[in-house]
Amino acid sequence: MTPKIFFRWVAWLLVGAIAIFTLAPIEFRPLSGAPVSLERFGAFVVIGTMFCLGYPGHRPRILVLLIGMIGLLEVTQNYVPGRHGRLPDGMVKMSGALIGAAFAMLLTRGKRSS
C-alpha cells in the first residue's frame, strides 16, 4: 500500500467516525479530558492533513469538500435530540481543517505532487 492510499483510507475512516460521533447521542461522544474546542480543532487538523496527503493534487477541492462536510454535520446535528449545531463550533472545525491542509503542504514542500 502506497502512502497516498494509506492517507486516503485514514482520512475517510476518520470522516466516518466523526460523522457517527457527531450525530450520535451526546453520551456516546468520546472524551479526552481536553477542552471540547481543542478536541474538535485537533480532530480536523488530523483529517485535513490526511486528506491533503492522500490527495495532494486536489487540495483546493478537498478543502471545499471538508468545509461543506463540516457545515452539513453542524446543520444535521440540529435534527438529533439533545445535540445542537453551532456556527462557532463549525468555525473551530474549519480552522482545524485549514491548519491541517497547511501542515500537509509544509510536509510535502519541495516534493512533486500528483
C-alpha positions as CSV (number, residue, x, y, z in Angstrom):
1,M,0.0,0.0,0.0
2,T,1.4,3.4,-1.0
3,P,1.5,6.2,1.5
4,K,-1.2,8.1,-0.5
5,I,-3.6,5.2,-0.4
6,F,-2.9,4.8,3.4
7,F,-3.7,8.5,4.0
8,R,-6.8,8.3,1.9
9,W,-8.1,5.3,4.0
10,V,-7.3,7.0,7.2
11,A,-9.0,10.2,6.1
12,W,-12.2,8.5,5.1
13,L,-12.3,6.3,8.2
14,L,-11.9,9.4,10.4
15,V,-14.7,11.2,8.5
16,G,-16.9,8.2,9.1
17,A,-16.0,8.1,12.8
18,I,-16.6,11.9,13.1
19,A,-20.0,11.6,11.4
20,I,-21.0,8.8,13.7
21,F,-19.9,10.6,16.9
22,T,-21.3,13.9,15.7
23,L,-24.8,12.5,15.0
24,A,-25.0,10.0,17.9
25,P,-26.5,11.0,21.3
26,I,-24.1,13.1,23.3
27,E,-23.4,10.4,25.8
28,F,-21.6,8.4,23.1
29,R,-19.1,11.1,22.3
30,P,-15.6,10.1,23.4
31,L,-13.9,12.4,25.8
32,S,-10.2,13.1,26.1
33,G,-10.3,15.4,29.1
34,A,-9.2,18.3,26.8
35,P,-11.4,21.3,26.2
36,V,-14.1,20.4,23.7
37,S,-13.0,23.1,21.2
38,L,-9.4,21.7,21.3
39,E,-10.8,18.2,20.6
40,R,-12.8,19.5,17.6
41,F,-9.8,21.5,16.3
42,G,-7.4,18.6,16.7
43,A,-9.7,16.1,15.0
44,F,-10.0,18.3,12.0
45,V,-6.3,19.1,11.9
46,V,-5.7,15.4,11.5
47,I,-8.5,15.0,8.9
48,G,-7.3,18.0,6.9
49,T,-3.7,16.6,7.0
50,M,-4.7,13.1,6.0
51,F,-6.9,14.3,3.1
52,C,-4.3,16.6,1.7
53,L,-1.5,14.0,2.0
54,G,-3.8,11.4,0.3
55,Y,-5.0,13.7,-2.5
56,P,-2.1,16.2,-3.0
57,G,-3.1,17.3,-6.4
58,H,-6.6,18.1,-5.3
59,R,-6.1,20.3,-2.2
60,P,-8.5,23.2,-3.1
61,R,-11.3,20.7,-3.9
62,I,-10.5,18.8,-0.7
63,L,-10.9,22.0,1.4
64,V,-14.2,22.7,-0.3
65,L,-15.3,19.2,0.5
66,L,-14.2,19.4,4.1
67,I,-15.8,22.8,4.7
68,G,-19.1,21.5,3.1
69,M,-19.0,18.4,5.2
70,I,-18.4,20.4,8.4
71,G,-21.3,22.6,7.5
72,L,-23.6,19.6,6.8
73,L,-22.7,17.9,10.0
74,E,-23.4,21.1,12.0
75,V,-26.8,21.5,10.4
76,T,-27.7,17.8,10.8
77,Q,-26.9,17.9,14.5
78,N,-30.0,20.2,14.9
79,Y,-32.1,17.2,14.0
80,V,-30.6,14.9,16.6
81,P,-32.3,15.1,20.0
82,G,-30.0,16.6,22.6
83,R,-27.5,17.8,20.1
84,H,-27.1,21.3,18.5
85,G,-25.0,22.5,15.6
86,R,-23.5,25.9,16.1
87,L,-21.5,28.3,13.9
88,P,-18.7,28.8,16.4
89,D,-18.2,25.0,16.6
90,G,-18.1,24.8,12.8
91,M,-15.6,27.6,12.6
92,V,-13.3,25.8,15.0
93,K,-13.5,22.7,12.9
94,M,-13.0,24.6,9.7
95,S,-9.9,26.3,11.2
96,G,-8.6,22.9,12.1
97,A,-9.1,21.5,8.6
98,L,-7.3,24.6,7.1
99,I,-4.4,24.3,9.5
100,G,-4.2,20.5,8.7
101,A,-4.0,21.4,5.0
102,A,-1.3,23.9,5.6
103,F,0.6,21.3,7.7
104,A,0.4,18.8,4.8
105,M,1.7,21.4,2.4
106,L,4.7,22.0,4.7
107,L,5.3,18.3,5.0
108,T,5.3,17.9,1.2
109,R,7.1,21.2,0.3
110,G,9.5,20.6,-2.5
111,K,8.1,17.2,-3.3
112,R,6.4,16.5,-6.6
113,S,2.6,16.1,-6.1
114,S,0.2,14.2,-8.4
